[in-house]
């Protein structure tokens, strides 16, 4: 599915929240117009849906029935409960299509969205048909005849959707990278250092995730990754984590920046540091076994899964960051 893009998209979402909730940071000169922010936020919201609920709906279906041309019906099958595709989700998709023709132009990203829209809409409609079919237990009456047709249909549509979705994400990534840089510059300019390092940690973690993804590295071939290249990114992440911990102890600064340091976020960044260190040790020692030198405990099918664990923690860290940034500070 499209989960590999999840962290990137969610981190972009935190930047949108940052734009609207930074308190005194908002007093600086506007980097983006109101129209730009509205368009960007709508693109982000849809991206978040695609890599969240939409991806979950597809993943749960595939886990149950497979992704091949022929549907897989396991012995003892008695029903299927998937993730519902709501009309509000379709409306959200249509709204973003409207923004694709509005200014400011996002160039290739707008074109990618226009190409994606009809295929995504078709797929959403088919997932809705599947939901109705199994909710009504129609498979009992027709011996899975329509279920088999819907399976072929959804698998074919997913392949088209997936290719277009990847093109959209790759194109949109260029815009989000620029937005993140602008927002970080604005935070530093306004002496919002705690906020600066909080979001920088997320960016560093995302950079690590995406570097493995772009190099086609997984937990199965992690030893193929260049340890020196990873160390550069690891050192930057470690430096930002240490800086955040240092500045977050300053209550006066936290009050000035109107930010409540939540224990969950502080714990998550420490866990991210441990997971990142596990990866560093594995790459240095060329040993993926869990032992005294590699403290990771997450496994998949009995094997060490340091990248999976790191991504899981980063996802949690994004959630705790969003909670932190939206927590109202009482004077």
C-alpha positions in Angstrom: 0.0 0.0 0.0 1.1 3.6 0.4 2.2 3.6 4.0 5.8 4.4 3.0 4.7 7.9 2.4 2.9 8.2 5.8 5.5 9.9 7.8 6.3 12.5 5.1 2.6 13.4 4.8 2.0 13.6 8.6 5.0 15.7 9.1 3.7 18.1 6.5 0.4 18.2 8.4 2.3 19.3 11.5 3.6 22.2 9.5 0.0 23.3 8.7 -0.8 23.2 12.4 2.3 25.2 13.0 1.2 27.9 10.7 -2.1 28.3 12.5 -1.1 27.8 16.1 2.2 29.5 16.8 1.0 32.4 18.7 3.6 35.2 18.6 5.3 33.5 15.6 2.3 34.5 13.6 3.3 38.2 14.0 6.1 37.8 11.6 5.8 38.6 7.9 3.5 36.1 6.2 5.5 33.7 4.1 2.3 32.4 2.4 -0.9 34.1 1.2 -4.2 33.1 2.6 -5.1 31.4 -0.7 -1.8 29.4 -0.6 -2.3 28.2 2.9 -5.9 27.1 2.2 -4.9 25.2 -0.9 -1.9 23.7 0.9 -4.0 22.6 3.9 -6.6 21.0 1.6 -3.9 19.1 -0.3 -2.4 18.0 3.0 -5.7 16.9 4.4 -6.4 14.7 1.4 -2.8 13.3 1.4 -3.3 12.4 5.1 -6.6 10.6 4.2 -4.9 8.7 1.4 -2.1 7.4 3.5 -4.4 6.9 6.5 -8.0 5.7 6.2 -7.9 5.0 2.5 -4.7 3.0 2.8 -6.2 1.1 5.8 -9.3 0.3 3.8 -7.2 -1.2 1.0 -4.8 -2.9 3.3 -7.5 -4.6 5.3 -9.2 -5.8 2.1 -6.0 -7.2 0.6 -5.1 -8.9 3.9 -8.5 -10.7 3.8 -8.9 -11.4 0.0 -5.4 -11.1 -1.5 -4.2 -8.9 -4.3 -4.1 -11.4 -7.2 -6.6 -11.7 -10.0 -8.5 -14.4 -8.2 -10.1 -13.7 -4.8 -8.8 -15.7 -1.9 -11.6 -17.0 0.3 -10.3 -18.7 3.5 -12.0 -21.7 5.0 -14.6 -20.7 7.6 -15.2 -17.2 6.1 -18.3 -15.7 7.7 -18.1 -12.0 6.8 -15.9 -8.9 6.3 -15.8 -5.6 8.1 -13.6 -3.0 6.3 -12.9 0.6 6.7 -16.0 2.6 5.5 -15.6 5.1 2.7 -17.7 8.1 3.7 -19.4 10.7 1.4 -17.4 13.3 3.3 -14.2 11.7 2.0 -15.4 11.9 -1.6 -16.4 15.5 -1.0 -12.9 16.2 0.3 -11.5 14.7 -2.9 -13.8 16.8 -5.1 -12.8 19.9 -3.1 -9.1 19.4 -3.7 -9.8 18.9 -7.4 -11.3 22.4 -7.4 -8.1 23.8 -5.7 -6.0 22.1 -8.4 -7.4 24.8 -10.8 -7.0 27.7 -8.4 -4.0 30.0 -7.8 -1.4 29.8 -6.7 -0.4 27.2 -9.2 1.4 24.1 -7.9 2.4 23.1 -11.4 3.0 19.4 -11.8 1.3 18.7 -8.5 -1.9 20.2 -9.7 -1.6 18.2 -12.9 -1.0 15.0 -10.9 -4.1 15.7 -8.8 -6.3 16.2 -11.9 -5.1 12.8 -13.2 -5.5 11.1 -9.8 -9.0 12.4 -9.0 -11.1 10.2 -11.4 -9.2 7.0 -10.6 -9.3 7.6 -6.9 -13.0 8.4 -7.1 -13.7 5.1 -9.0 -11.7 3.1 -6.4 -13.6 4.8 -3.5 -16.9 3.9 -5.2 -15.8 0.3 -5.6 -14.7 0.0 -2.0 -18.1 1.4 -1.1 -19.8 -1.3 -3.2 -17.7 -4.0 -1.5 -18.7 -2.6 1.9 -22.4 -2.8 1.0 -22.0 -6.3 -0.5 -20.5 -7.8 2.6 -22.6 -5.9 5.1 -25.7 -7.3 3.4 -24.1 -10.8 3.4 -24.9 -11.0 -0.3 -22.1 -13.5 -0.8 -24.3 -16.1 0.9 -27.0 -15.7 -1.8 -24.8 -15.5 -4.9 -22.0 -17.8 -3.8 -19.4 -14.9 -4.1 -20.2 -14.3 -7.8 -20.4 -10.5 -7.4 -17.6 -10.7 -4.8 -15.3 -12.2 -7.4 -16.2 -9.4 -9.9 -15.7 -6.7 -7.3 -12.3 -8.2 -6.4 -11.0 -8.1 -9.9 -12.4 -4.6 -10.2 -10.8 -3.2 -7.0 -7.4 -4.9 -7.8 -7.3 -3.4 -11.3 -8.4 0.1 -10.0 -5.9 -0.1 -7.2 -3.0 -0.6 -9.6 -4.0 2.5 -11.6 -4.6 4.5 -8.5 -1.4 3.5 -6.8 0.8 4.6 -9.8 -1.0 8.0 -9.9 -0.8 8.4 -6.2 2.9 7.9 -6.1 3.4 10.5 -8.8 1.3 12.9 -6.8 3.2 12.3 -3.6 6.6 12.7 -5.3 5.5 15.9 -7.0 3.9 17.3 -3.8 7.0 16.4 -1.8 8.9 19.2 -3.6 6.3 21.7 -2.3 6.2 20.4 1.2 10.0 20.5 1.5 10.0 24.2 0.6 7.2 24.9 3.0 9.0 23.2 5.8 12.2 25.2 5.2 10.2 28.5 5.1 8.4 27.7 8.4 11.6 26.6 10.2 13.3 29.9 9.0 10.3 31.8 10.4 10.5 30.0 13.8 14.2 30.8 14.2 13.6 34.4 13.1 11.1 34.8 15.9 13.2 33.0 18.5 10.8 30.1 18.8 13.6 27.7 19.5 11.7 25.0 21.3 9.2 24.8 18.5 12.1 25.0 16.0 13.8 21.9 17.4 10.6 20.0 17.9 9.7 20.3 14.2 13.3 19.9 13.1 13.4 16.5 15.0 10.4 15.4 13.0 12.0 16.5 9.8 15.3 14.7 10.6 13.4 11.5 11.4 11.5 11.8 8.2 14.7 12.3 6.3 16.1 9.1 7.7 12.9 7.2 6.8 12.8 8.5 3.2 16.5 7.9 2.7 16.0 4.2 3.3 12.9 4.2 1.2 14.5 5.9 -1.8 17.5 3.5 -1.5 15.0 0.6 -1.5 16.2 -0.6 1.8 14.0 -2.6 4.1 14.6 -4.7 7.3 15.4 -7.6 5.0 18.4 -5.9 3.3 19.3 -3.2 5.9 23.0 -4.2 5.9 23.2 -2.9 2.3 22.8 0.7 3.5 26.0 2.9 3.8 26.8 3.2 7.5 28.7 6.5 7.0 25.7 8.0 5.1 23.4 7.0 7.9 25.7 8.4 10.6 25.5 11.9 9.1 21.7 11.8 9.4 21.9 10.1 12.8 24.2 12.8 14.2 21.9 15.6 13.0 18.9 13.9 14.7 20.8 13.4 17.9 22.0 17.0 18.0 18.4 18.3 17.5 17.1 15.9 20.2 19.7 17.1 22.7 18.9 20.8 21.9 15.2 20.2 22.3 15.7 18.6 25.7 18.0 21.4 26.8 15.7 24.3 25.7 12.5 22.6 26.9 13.7 22.7 30.5 13.5 26.5 30.3 10.0 27.3 31.7 10.2 31.0 30.8 11.0 30.2 27.2 8.2 27.7 27.0 5.8 30.3 28.3 7.1 32.8 25.9 6.6 30.4 23.0 3.2 29.4 24.3 4.0 25.7 24.2 3.2 23.0 26.7 5.8 20.4 26.7 3.9 17.1 26.9 5.6 14.1 28.5 4.4 11.9 25.6 6.4 13.9 23.1 9.5 14.0 25.2 9.2 10.2 25.7 8.6 9.6 22.0 11.8 11.6 20.9 13.8 9.6 23.4 12.4 6.3 22.0 13.2 7.6 18.5 16.8 8.2 19.7 17.0 4.6 21.0 15.6 3.2 17.7 17.9 5.3 15.6 20.9 4.1 17.8 19.8 0.5 17.2 20.0 1.1 13.5 23.4 2.7 13.8 24.7 -0.2 15.8 23.4 -2.7 13.3 25.0 -0.9 10.4 28.3 -0.5 12.2 28.5 -4.1 13.4 26.9 -5.6 10.3 24.9 -7.8 12.7 21.1 -7.8 12.7 20.7 -10.1 15.7 19.0 -8.7 18.8 21.7 -8.9 21.5 23.4 -6.8 24.1 24.6 -4.3 21.5 21.3 -3.9 19.7 18.6 -3.0 22.2 15.6 -3.3 19.7 12.8 -5.6 20.8 10.4 -5.3 17.8 10.4 -8.3 15.5 8.4 -9.3 12.4 8.1 -13.1 11.8 10.8 -13.7 14.3 13.3 -11.3 12.7 14.7 -8.0 13.9 12.7 -5.1 12.4 14.6 -1.9 13.3 13.2 0.1 10.4 9.7 -0.9 11.1 10.2 0.0 14.8 11.7 3.4 13.9 8.8 4.2 11.6 6.3 3.2 14.2 7.9 5.5 16.8 8.1 8.4 14.3 4.4 8.0 13.6 3.6 8.1 17.3 6.0 11.1 17.7 4.0 13.0 15.0 0.8 12.3 16.9 2.2 13.5 20.2 3.7 16.6 18.5 0.2 17.4 17.1 -1.3 17.0 20.5 1.4 19.2 22.1 1.1 22.0 19.5 -2.7 22.0 19.9 -2.6 22.0 23.7 -3.9 25.3 25.0 -1.4 27.1 27.3 -3.0 28.7 30.4 -1.1 31.7 31.7 
